[in-house]
Structures are given as C-alpha cells and as structure tokens.
Amino acid sequence: MNFTDAAHYAASAAASAAASAADPASAAAASFSLSALLKAAPAIALEGLRGLDPVLGLALLVIAAVVAGELVHRWTRLPRSVGQMLAGALASPGALGLMSGPDLTPWSPLLDLAVGMLVFELGSRIRPRWLVDNPGLALQCAAEALLSGAAVTLVLYWLDAPPTSAALAGGVAIATSPMITMATVNEAQPRGQVTERLLLMSAVNSVLAVLALKAWRVLAAGGDFVGHGEWVSAAVNATYALCGSVLLGAAVGLLLAWLSRPLRNAQAVAVMQIAMVVLTSLLATGWGLAPLLTLLIAGLVVRDRLGHGLFVEPQLGTAGAALTVLLFLSLGLLFTLEGLGRLWPWVLGFLLARAVAKLVAVAAFARPSGLGWRQSLGLAIALQPAAPLAVLAGASTLGWPADVPAVHAGVVQAVLIGITLMQVTGPWWAQFGLQFVARETNRET
C-alpha cells in the first residue's frame, strides 16, 4: 500500500463512518471499516514519513535522535550517543526504512566536518612527549595496535578467509573509534591516567591503522587484484599521501597557534578552529591526502605550541555538538546486520580476536608503563569501540573508497557487521571501562 492508496482508503473509511451515523443498519460495516483503518494507521504513517523530502525527513530524525539520546541517558545513564545511534538504526533500511545511505550523500560535507572536528579535538587533547618520557607506554601503544591487527588476520585466515581480505580486516581492527572516544569523554568528563591513555592510544592506533591500510593497498596492488607492477605507483601514492598529510597538518597547526595567540574570546577561538578544520579538510581532499590524519597532526602541533594556553571547547562549541548528533544519527542509519546468519563465524572471530588481543597487550605492559591491573582492565575495555572502514581509509565518511582493490565480499560484510555491533555498543564499553572498572568517572554524571 503506497501513500496515495492509503489516503484514499482513509477517506473512504471516514465516509463510511459518516454514513453509519445516518443509517443504523450500516453501523456494523462502518465499525469494521474504522477497525481496519486503525489497523492500517501505522502503515499510513510510515508511508507518509517515507514520502517526505529528504532534508525535512533528516531534520525530523535529528529531533528524534536528540529526544532518544536524552531518554536513554535518563533511564540507563548510558551516553546520549547510544540513543542517537539507535534512532538512526530504527530509521535505517534494515528496520523502518525511513532513510537510506544515498539519502545522506548531500550531507556528506557536514558529516566529514563533524568527524574532522572530533579528530582535531582528539589531537589537541594528547601529549606525544609522554611516549618519550614513558617508554613502557610507547611499547604498550605499539603492542596493542600490532597485536590486534595480527590476531584478527590470523584468526580470519584460520577460518578460511582469503589472506588479503583477512589482512584488510586486521588493519581495520587496529583502530579505536576516535568519534566514540571523544563523544564519551566529553559527556562523562572523566579525569585520570586511564582517560589520558585512552585518548593517546586512540590517536596512536588510528594513525597506525591508516599506515596499515596504506601498506595493505601497496601489497594488494602487487598481487592478483590490480596487476603486476602497479605496486610501485601505489607505494608512491601512499608515501605522498602520508608525508603530505603530516606536512600539511604541521603547517595548519603552526598557523592556528599563531592566529590564536591574540584571541581572548572563547567563542572567537571556537569559530577560528572550525574554520581551520573546514579549510584543512578541503585542502587535504583536493590534494589527495588523508584529511583525518592531517587534522590529528594539526591538533598535536597546536597543543605543542600553545600548551596550557590552548582552549578547545568540547566538540568545538554548540555548532559542533549539533553536527555530532547528526554524525551519530548517520552512523545508525548505516548500520547493517545483513548476512549475520551465514557470516557469524567471521564476525565472532573478528570481535573475539580483537578484544582478546587488546586485553593481552595492555596487560602485558601494564607494570612497565606504570599502570595497575584494575586500570589496565578498564583501559582494555574502553579501547573496544571500533572505527568505520571509510574513516580509517581517509576517504569519504559515507562509503568504501572506489580505488581500493577488490576484496572478498563476505569478509568485508563480516567486518561491517562487527563494526556495527562495536559502534552501537561502543559508548557503553567506553563508559563501563572508565566509570565502573577504572573508576575515573563520577557516577552522577
């Protein structure tokens, strides 16, 4: 039943009800028609929502996401991002079908901006000098990332996944979602060593994941997918993208530090930061670089230059908070569980191997890095939220890059399902690790 048919059906049912008031003999038929109308009301409402203009529909979904986030937070004390993602998942093609991925295409620049702001803020919150002052922490960061990637690759290969596809899944498994990490930390406001390590390790393993995926592209280009000899071009492109991203990020960080010194107004600083994030994203995209790596480096440099004089408002202010709601709603719309029934061994292997590897690596270097066992467990749990494939590839927020060599569709879908599960539950993992295990979050927050 489409929306037009439903409207005609409603009109005829209303006419029957009016006729029954004048003719008691038709009361039973009118009652039946009204009963059928009431049963069809949900379908009529859904058809009406599906027929809305995409811009109006997304605006209504944003309102629903804000309400859902508040209700979830009030009833369960979970981060609001959980409710926002659930609102998106409910409206996705796998549920009510109110919107789909292509409907988000016009909003891609705003979504990329939302991701970029969170990544820049992450970079501005960490202190790389800590890795030099604490070699045990540096080893812990490296072990956590490398062991996660290796474990997922080996487990999926053992489960008969093609080697190249298993390696791709391993590269994706390295990273912790910077979006979920920053959103949870901004909301819960934890303070302590575990929180600082979570921010640092989220940044480090995201960078290592980008490096791993760039290396994977080079290796895959030398295999059967693209043709012999293409690996040289792929290696040159990867080197250009990585070096260019670091140089552009450093230049933007220095420029932002210089421009921020004379500013004393917090709102002016936030506006300046948003403008620089937009400019950097456009330059990095236009020059074929990795925008998120560039913004992370920019945040690191401006923090190093300004130190405690740098003020970064959570989510870069109110406008950034609104974009963050849109981002989590969109992540919910892109969630997928399609094929879980047949792909569950790969999904389970991906999730378990990644979780165990992070736990083992963090625990192995707990004492050398100066961390207690309870704190190590809390950190390993908080590192569980997974990052989207497209974010790690450094391309558009909404889709897998077209120039990536072909991989086994089943492995990619299994990884997408695993990421879906670890994103929708990700804020809970982060909050549980920080609040109930490491005890660095106020329970009343």
C-alpha positions, 0 to 999 in steps of 0.5 A, spaced: 500 500 500 503 506 497 501 513 500 496 515 495 492 508 496 492 509 503 489 516 503 484 514 499 482 508 503 482 513 509 477 517 506 473 512 504 473 509 511 471 516 514 465 516 509 463 510 511 463 512 518 459 518 516 454 514 513 453 509 519 451 515 523 445 516 518 443 509 517 443 504 523 443 498 519 450 500 516 453 501 523 456 494 523 460 495 516 462 502 518 465 499 525 469 494 521 471 499 516 474 504 522 477 497 525 481 496 519 483 503 518 486 503 525 489 497 523 492 500 517 494 507 521 501 505 522 502 503 515 499 510 513 504 513 517 510 510 515 508 511 508 507 518 509 514 519 513 517 515 507 514 520 502 517 526 505 523 530 502 529 528 504 532 534 508 525 535 512 525 527 513 533 528 516 531 534 520 525 530 523 530 524 525 535 529 528 529 531 533 528 524 534 535 522 535 536 528 540 529 526 544 532 518 544 539 520 546 536 524 552 531 518 554 536 513 554 541 517 558 535 518 563 533 511 564 540 507 563 545 513 564 548 510 558 551 516 553 546 520 549 550 517 543 547 510 544 540 513 543 542 517 537 545 511 534 539 507 535 534 512 532 538 512 526 538 504 526 530 504 527 530 509 521 535 505 517 533 500 511 534 494 515 528 496 520 523 502 518 526 504 512 525 511 513 532 513 510 537 510 506 545 511 505 544 515 498 539 519 502 545 522 506 550 523 500 548 531 500 550 531 507 556 528 506 560 535 507 557 536 514 558 529 516 566 529 514 566 536 518 563 533 524 568 527 524 574 532 522 572 536 528 572 530 533 579 528 530 582 535 531 579 535 538 582 528 539 589 531 537 589 537 541 587 533 547 594 528 547 601 529 549 606 525 544 612 527 549 609 522 554 611 516 549 618 519 550 618 520 557 614 513 558 617 508 554 613 502 557 607 506 554 610 507 547 611 499 547 604 498 550 601 503 544 605 499 539 603 492 542 596 493 542 595 496 535 600 490 532 597 485 536 590 486 534 591 487 527 595 480 527 590 476 531 584 478 527 588 476 520 590 470 523 584 468 526 580 470 519 585 466 515 584 460 520 577 460 518 578 460 511 578 467 509 582 469 503 589 472 506 588 479 503 581 480 505 583 477 512 589 482 512 584 488 510 580 486 516 586 486 521 588 493 519 581 495 520 581 492 527 587 496 529 583 502 530 579 505 536 573 509 534 576 516 535 568 519 534 566 514 540 572 516 544 571 523 544 563 523 544 564 519 551 569 523 554 566 529 553 559 527 556 562 523 562 568 528 563 572 523 566 579 525 569 585 520 570 591 516 567 586 511 564 582 517 560 589 520 558 591 513 555 585 512 552 585 518 548 593 517 546 592 510 544 586 512 540 590 517 536 596 512 536 592 506 533 588 510 528 594 513 525 597 506 525 591 503 522 591 508 516 599 506 515 596 499 515 591 500 510 596 504 506 601 498 506 595 493 505 593 497 498 601 497 496 601 489 497 594 488 494 596 492 488 602 487 487 598 481 487 592 478 483 587 484 484 590 490 480 596 487 476 603 486 476 607 492 477 602 497 479 605 496 486 610 501 485 605 507 483 601 505 489 607 505 494 608 512 491 601 514 492 601 512 499 608 515 501 605 522 498 599 521 501 602 520 508 608 525 508 603 530 505 598 529 510 603 530 516 606 536 512 600 539 511 597 538 518 604 541 521 603 547 517 595 548 519 597 547 526 603 552 526 598 557 523 592 556 528 597 557 534 599 563 531 592 566 529 590 564 536 595 567 540 591 574 540 584 571 541 581 572 548 574 570 546 572 563 547 567 563 542 572 567 537 577 561 538 571 556 537 569 559 530 577 560 528 578 552 529 572 550 525 574 554 520 581 551 520 578 544 520 573 546 514 579 549 510 584 543 512 579 538 510 578 541 503 585 542 502 587 535 504 581 532 499 583 536 493 590 534 494 589 527 495 591 526 502 588 523 508 584 529 511 583 525 518 590 524 519 592 531 517 587 534 522 590 529 528 597 532 526 594 539 526 591 538 533 598 535 536 602 541 533 597 546 536 597 543 543 605 543 542 605 550 541 600 553 545 600 548 551 596 550 557 594 556 553 590 552 548 582 552 549 578 547 545 571 547 547 568 540 547 566 538 540 568 545 538 562 549 541 554 548 540 555 548 532 559 542 533 555 538 538 549 539 533 553 536 527 555 530 532 548 528 533 547 528 526 554 524 525 551 519 530 544 519 527 548 517 520 552 512 523 545 508 525 542 509 519 548 505 516 548 500 520 547 493 517 546 486 520 545 483 513 548 476 512 549 475 520 546 468 519 551 465 514 557 470 516 557 469 524 563 465 524 567 471 521 564 476 525 565 472 532 572 471 530 573 478 528 570 481 535 573 475 539 580 476 536 580 483 537 578 484 544 582 478 546 588 481 543 587 488 546 586 485 553 593 481 552 597 487 550 595 492 555 596 487 560 602 485 558 605 492 559 601 494 564 607 494 570 612 497 565 608 503 563 606 504 570 599 502 570 595 497 575 591 491 573 584 494 575 586 500 570 589 496 565 582 492 565 578 498 564 583 501 559 582 494 555 575 495 555 574 502 553 579 501 547 573 496 544 569 501 540 571 500 533 572 505 527 568 505 520 572 502 514 571 509 510 574 513 516 580 509 517 581 509 509 581 517 509 576 517 504 569 519 504 565 518 511 559 515 507 562 509 503 568 504 501 573 508 497 572 506 489 580 505 488 581 500 493 582 493 490 577 488 490 576 484 496 572 478 498 565 480 499 563 476 505 569 478 509 568 485 508 560 484 510 563 480 516 567 486 518 561 491 517 557 487 521 562 487 527 563 494 526 556 495 527 555 491 533 562 495 536 559 502 534 552 501 537 555 498 543 561 502 543 559 508 548 557 503 553 564 499 553 567 506 553 563 508 559 563 501 563 571 501 562 572 508 565 566 509 570 565 502 573 572 498 572 577 504 572 573 508 576 575 515 573 568 517 572 563 520 577 557 516 577 552 522 577 554 524 571 
